[in-house]
Amino acid sequence: MKRLLRESFRLSDATLAGLQTNYDWVLNARRSLLTVKSVEPMEEFQRIVARVASDEQRISMRSVHQEQ
């Protein structure tokens, strides 16, 4: 499990670098992670990172509107 999570981070380095903020990530692996294809955890991690990026943009836009 740890190997799959580390690999997800390693393969997502460029995506993570695109975020506005550096985060301390805490991931809780499910035991079912052991029975799925290795692509599935990576896809789920990518969805999480995309959601964080979307939230960052939304918050940034809200801040810009409040300053005006």
PLY file of the C-alpha trace (Angstrom):
ply
format ascii 1.0
element vertex 68
property float x
property float y
property float z
element edge 67
property int vertex1
property int vertex2
end_header
0.00 0.00 0.00
2.72 2.47 0.95
4.50 1.80 -2.32
1.37 2.60 -4.34
0.82 5.84 -2.44
4.45 6.91 -2.84
4.27 6.09 -6.53
1.13 8.21 -6.89
3.00 11.17 -5.42
6.08 10.55 -7.57
4.07 10.35 -10.78
2.07 13.44 -9.82
5.08 15.66 -9.16
4.31 18.04 -12.05
0.64 18.25 -11.13
1.43 18.94 -7.48
3.94 21.62 -8.52
1.10 23.39 -10.34
-0.81 24.00 -7.12
-0.62 27.50 -5.66
0.21 26.26 -2.16
2.38 23.47 -0.80
0.39 21.09 1.36
1.13 18.41 3.92
-0.79 15.47 2.52
-2.28 12.79 4.74
-3.68 9.78 2.92
-5.51 6.95 4.59
-5.21 3.84 2.47
-8.07 1.41 2.38
-7.39 -2.28 2.52
-9.30 -2.61 -0.77
-6.39 -0.74 -2.36
-4.54 -4.04 -2.41
-7.06 -5.67 -4.73
-7.43 -2.95 -7.38
-5.33 -2.23 -10.43
-2.51 0.21 -9.79
-4.08 2.72 -12.20
-7.17 3.19 -10.02
-5.41 4.68 -6.97
-3.45 6.99 -9.27
-6.65 8.16 -10.96
-8.27 8.77 -7.58
-5.24 10.74 -6.40
-5.33 12.81 -9.60
-9.01 13.60 -8.94
-8.14 14.75 -5.42
-5.35 17.02 -6.69
-7.64 18.41 -9.41
-10.27 19.18 -6.76
-7.68 21.01 -4.64
-6.57 23.03 -7.69
-10.19 23.89 -8.47
-10.81 24.98 -4.89
-7.66 27.13 -4.98
-8.88 28.88 -8.13
-12.33 29.45 -6.67
-10.87 30.93 -3.48
-8.46 33.07 -5.50
-11.30 34.42 -7.65
-13.37 35.15 -4.55
-10.46 37.11 -3.05
-10.05 39.17 -6.24
-13.77 40.06 -6.24
-13.67 41.08 -2.58
-10.73 43.42 -3.20
-12.69 45.29 -5.89
0 1
1 2
2 3
3 4
4 5
5 6
6 7
7 8
8 9
9 10
10 11
11 12
12 13
13 14
14 15
15 16
16 17
17 18
18 19
19 20
20 21
21 22
22 23
23 24
24 25
25 26
26 27
27 28
28 29
29 30
30 31
31 32
32 33
33 34
34 35
35 36
36 37
37 38
38 39
39 40
40 41
41 42
42 43
43 44
44 45
45 46
46 47
47 48
48 49
49 50
50 51
51 52
52 53
53 54
54 55
55 56
56 57
57 58
58 59
59 60
60 61
61 62
62 63
63 64
64 65
65 66
66 67
